[in-house]
């Protein structure tokens, strides 16, 4: 399903609640460049076999809210650029994301200028190799819930951003 709705620039909303995605392995670039997309219903998406979610919502500039709490990300390895350029995104629910085997989170939230709060308390980043620019240009981000057991894990994040966030807590 990669590139399925790629560059559908005039599409304001999509209801995919009846889509059967049970056998899908690649959702990369699925909604990339859907500039007018403000609402998307993915409540019944079955993502248990998906390995690649990179660039999935890349440059969805009008998307303000997305609930992915039902996403099964247990075997996903690539989340790079997943929400990059979603500069109107103010709320994102990743509460059930399993990131245990993800290796690439680079640019994952870069350019999410309107995002103020991000709960990553369930993120396991031990196997992540690339987290470069993960929060680049997240200019409004002032609170991030990130629980770690040691500073070695925290060192993978942009230190300037962590210092900025800590100043607001």
FIDRENKE-203402 format. One record per residue (C-alpha): residue number from 1; residue in one letter; chain; z negated, x negated, y negated. Coordinates in nm, 3 decimals, always signed. Example, Ala and Ser with C-alpha at 12.3 -4.5 7.8 and 13.67 -1.06 7.14 Angstrom:
# FIDRENKE-203402
[1; "a"; "A"; [-0.780; -1.230; +0.450]];
[2; "s"; "A"; [-0.714; -1.367; +0.106]];
***
This chain:
# FIDRENKE-203402
[1; "x"; "A"; [+0.000; +0.000; +0.000]];
[2; "x"; "A"; [+0.020; -0.297; -0.229]];
[3; "x"; "A"; [+0.223; -0.230; -0.546]];
[4; "x"; "A"; [+0.234; +0.147; -0.464]];
[5; "x"; "A"; [+0.174; +0.269; -0.822]];
[6; "x"; "A"; [+0.236; -0.067; -0.990]];
[7; "x"; "A"; [+0.347; -0.034; -1.354]];
[8; "x"; "A"; [+0.340; +0.348; -1.362]];
[9; "x"; "A"; [+0.271; +0.312; -1.734]];
[10; "x"; "A"; [+0.280; +0.683; -1.827]];
[11; "x"; "A"; [+0.068; +0.821; -1.542]];
[12; "x"; "A"; [-0.259; +0.959; -1.694]];
[13; "x"; "A"; [-0.442; +1.058; -1.373]];
[14; "x"; "A"; [-0.405; +1.040; -0.997]];
[15; "x"; "A"; [-0.577; +1.247; -0.731]];
[16; "x"; "A"; [-0.551; +1.061; -0.402]];
[17; "x"; "A"; [-0.834; +1.246; -0.231]];
[18; "x"; "A"; [-0.603; +1.346; +0.056]];
[19; "x"; "A"; [-0.439; +1.007; +0.108]];
[20; "x"; "A"; [-0.484; +0.866; +0.458]];
[21; "x"; "A"; [-0.555; +0.497; +0.406]];
[22; "x"; "A"; [-0.723; +0.431; +0.740]];
[23; "x"; "A"; [-0.473; +0.164; +0.855]];
[24; "x"; "A"; [-0.413; -0.003; +0.519]];
[25; "x"; "A"; [-0.489; -0.377; +0.504]];
[26; "x"; "A"; [-0.353; -0.468; +0.161]];
[27; "x"; "A"; [-0.430; -0.278; -0.161]];
[28; "x"; "A"; [-0.344; -0.561; -0.399]];
[29; "x"; "A"; [-0.164; -0.460; -0.720]];
[30; "x"; "A"; [-0.189; -0.096; -0.613]];
[31; "x"; "A"; [-0.254; +0.041; -0.964]];
[32; "x"; "A"; [-0.161; -0.270; -1.164]];
[33; "x"; "A"; [-0.030; -0.193; -1.510]];
[34; "x"; "A"; [-0.106; +0.180; -1.503]];
[35; "x"; "A"; [-0.175; +0.159; -1.877]];
[36; "x"; "A"; [-0.225; +0.535; -1.934]];
[37; "x"; "A"; [-0.441; +0.596; -1.630]];
[38; "x"; "A"; [-0.775; +0.740; -1.747]];
[39; "x"; "A"; [-0.892; +0.917; -1.433]];
[40; "x"; "A"; [-0.853; +0.835; -1.066]];
[41; "x"; "A"; [-1.003; +1.008; -0.763]];
[42; "x"; "A"; [-1.049; +0.769; -0.473]];
[43; "x"; "A"; [-1.341; +0.954; -0.319]];
[44; "x"; "A"; [-1.184; +0.979; +0.027]];
[45; "x"; "A"; [-1.020; +0.638; +0.040]];
[46; "x"; "A"; [-1.085; +0.470; +0.373]];
[47; "x"; "A"; [-1.093; +0.099; +0.298]];
[48; "x"; "A"; [-1.251; -0.026; +0.621]];
[49; "x"; "A"; [-0.943; -0.232; +0.719]];
[50; "x"; "A"; [-0.856; -0.367; +0.375]];
[51; "x"; "A"; [-0.857; -0.747; +0.340]];
[52; "x"; "A"; [-0.701; -0.788; -0.005]];
[53; "x"; "A"; [-0.803; -0.593; -0.317]];
[54; "x"; "A"; [-0.683; -0.850; -0.567]];
[55; "x"; "A"; [-0.531; -0.715; -0.889]];
[56; "x"; "A"; [-0.591; -0.361; -0.761]];
[57; "x"; "A"; [-0.671; -0.216; -1.107]];
[58; "x"; "A"; [-0.531; -0.505; -1.313]];
[59; "x"; "A"; [-0.447; -0.400; -1.670]];
[60; "x"; "A"; [-0.545; -0.034; -1.629]];
[61; "x"; "A"; [-0.619; -0.044; -2.001]];
[62; "x"; "A"; [-0.716; +0.324; -2.043]];
[63; "x"; "A"; [-0.940; +0.357; -1.738]];
[64; "x"; "A"; [-1.295; +0.423; -1.863]];
[65; "x"; "A"; [-1.492; +0.508; -1.551]];
[66; "x"; "A"; [-1.444; +0.434; -1.184]];
[67; "x"; "A"; [-1.668; +0.518; -0.891]];
[68; "x"; "A"; [-1.604; +0.299; -0.589]];
[69; "x"; "A"; [-1.939; +0.363; -0.422]];
[70; "x"; "A"; [-1.760; +0.492; -0.111]];
[71; "x"; "A"; [-1.545; +0.180; -0.071]];
[72; "x"; "A"; [-1.602; -0.016; +0.249]];
[73; "x"; "A"; [-1.538; -0.378; +0.152]];
[74; "x"; "A"; [-1.685; -0.535; +0.463]];
[75; "x"; "A"; [-1.374; -0.740; +0.555]];
[76; "x"; "A"; [-1.229; -0.795; +0.206]];
[77; "x"; "A"; [-1.177; -1.165; +0.129]];
[78; "x"; "A"; [-0.993; -1.146; -0.204]];
[79; "x"; "A"; [-1.120; -0.955; -0.509]];
[80; "x"; "A"; [-0.962; -1.177; -0.773]];
[81; "x"; "A"; [-0.841; -1.000; -1.088]];
[82; "x"; "A"; [-0.951; -0.668; -0.934]];
[83; "x"; "A"; [-1.055; -0.515; -1.269]];
[84; "x"; "A"; [-0.910; -0.776; -1.502]];
[85; "x"; "A"; [-0.771; -0.632; -1.825]];
[86; "x"; "A"; [-0.948; -0.297; -1.785]];
[87; "x"; "A"; [-1.059; -0.324; -2.146]];
[88; "x"; "A"; [-1.170; +0.042; -2.180]];
[89; "x"; "A"; [-1.381; +0.038; -1.864]];
[90; "x"; "A"; [-1.740; +0.125; -1.959]];
[91; "x"; "A"; [-1.882; +0.224; -1.623]];
[92; "x"; "A"; [-1.816; +0.096; -1.273]];
[93; "x"; "A"; [-2.009; +0.184; -0.960]];
[94; "x"; "A"; [-2.003; -0.098; -0.705]];
[95; "x"; "A"; [-2.332; -0.007; -0.542]];
[96; "x"; "A"; [-2.199; -0.021; -0.186]];
[97; "x"; "A"; [-1.972; -0.322; -0.219]];
[98; "x"; "A"; [-2.022; -0.562; +0.071]];
[99; "x"; "A"; [-1.906; -0.901; -0.051]];
[100; "x"; "A"; [-2.037; -1.109; +0.236]];
[101; "x"; "A"; [-1.702; -1.265; +0.333]];
[102; "x"; "A"; [-1.526; -1.258; -0.005]];
[103; "x"; "A"; [-1.400; -1.604; -0.098]];
[104; "x"; "A"; [-1.219; -1.532; -0.427]];
[105; "x"; "A"; [-1.374; -1.343; -0.719]];
[106; "x"; "A"; [-1.193; -1.533; -0.993]];
[107; "x"; "A"; [-1.115; -1.327; -1.305]];
[108; "x"; "A"; [-1.260; -1.021; -1.129]];
[109; "x"; "A"; [-1.395; -0.861; -1.449]];
[110; "x"; "A"; [-1.217; -1.073; -1.710]];
[111; "x"; "A"; [-1.112; -0.879; -2.016]];
[112; "x"; "A"; [-1.343; -0.585; -1.946]];
[113; "x"; "A"; [-1.436; -0.581; -2.316]];
[114; "x"; "A"; [-1.615; -0.244; -2.310]];
[115; "x"; "A"; [-1.834; -0.305; -2.006]];
[116; "x"; "A"; [-2.198; -0.333; -2.120]];
[117; "x"; "A"; [-2.391; -0.307; -1.795]];
[118; "x"; "A"; [-2.304; -0.437; -1.451]];
[119; "x"; "A"; [-2.514; -0.397; -1.138]];
[120; "x"; "A"; [-2.429; -0.674; -0.892]];
[121; "x"; "A"; [-2.763; -0.672; -0.713]];
[122; "x"; "A"; [-2.597; -0.607; -0.379]];
[123; "x"; "A"; [-2.338; -0.885; -0.418]];
[124; "x"; "A"; [-2.360; -1.164; -0.162]];
[125; "x"; "A"; [-2.175; -1.460; -0.309]];
[126; "x"; "A"; [-2.262; -1.727; -0.054]];
[127; "x"; "A"; [-1.906; -1.756; +0.079]];
[128; "x"; "A"; [-1.732; -1.729; -0.256]];
[129; "x"; "A"; [-1.529; -2.041; -0.331]];
[130; "x"; "A"; [-1.374; -1.937; -0.662]];
[131; "x"; "A"; [-1.562; -1.745; -0.931]];
[132; "x"; "A"; [-1.381; -1.902; -1.222]];
[133; "x"; "A"; [-1.355; -1.685; -1.532]];
[134; "x"; "A"; [-1.513; -1.397; -1.342]];
[135; "x"; "A"; [-1.662; -1.255; -1.664]];
[136; "x"; "A"; [-1.423; -1.411; -1.916]];
[137; "x"; "A"; [-1.396; -1.202; -2.234]];
[138; "x"; "A"; [-1.657; -0.950; -2.124]];
[139; "x"; "A"; [-1.761; -0.942; -2.487]];
[140; "x"; "A"; [-1.987; -0.636; -2.467]];
[141; "x"; "A"; [-2.165; -0.726; -2.143]];
[142; "x"; "A"; [-2.534; -0.752; -2.227]];
[143; "x"; "A"; [-2.703; -0.655; -1.901]];
[144; "x"; "A"; [-2.624; -0.768; -1.551]];
[145; "x"; "A"; [-2.846; -0.699; -1.254]];
[146; "x"; "A"; [-2.808; -1.005; -1.036]];
[147; "x"; "A"; [-3.080; -1.092; -0.790]];
[148; "x"; "A"; [-3.070; -1.441; -0.645]];
[149; "x"; "A"; [-3.315; -1.643; -0.444]];
[150; "x"; "A"; [-3.232; -1.977; -0.601]];
[151; "x"; "A"; [-3.047; -2.120; -0.898]];
[152; "x"; "A"; [-2.782; -2.278; -0.676]];
[153; "x"; "A"; [-2.618; -1.939; -0.628]];
[154; "x"; "A"; [-2.650; -1.860; -0.998]];
[155; "x"; "A"; [-2.469; -2.184; -1.085]];
[156; "x"; "A"; [-2.146; -2.030; -0.958]];
[157; "x"; "A"; [-2.147; -1.795; -1.259]];
[158; "x"; "A"; [-2.047; -1.883; -1.612]];
[159; "x"; "A"; [-2.364; -2.045; -1.751]];
[160; "x"; "A"; [-2.295; -1.936; -2.109]];
[161; "x"; "A"; [-2.268; -1.574; -2.003]];
[162; "x"; "A"; [-2.589; -1.593; -1.800]];
[163; "x"; "A"; [-2.769; -1.742; -2.102]];
[164; "x"; "A"; [-2.633; -1.461; -2.322]];
[165; "x"; "A"; [-2.745; -1.196; -2.075]];
[166; "x"; "A"; [-3.089; -1.351; -2.034]];
[167; "x"; "A"; [-3.137; -1.342; -2.412]];
[168; "x"; "A"; [-3.100; -0.964; -2.408]];
[169; "x"; "A"; [-3.332; -0.900; -2.114]];
***
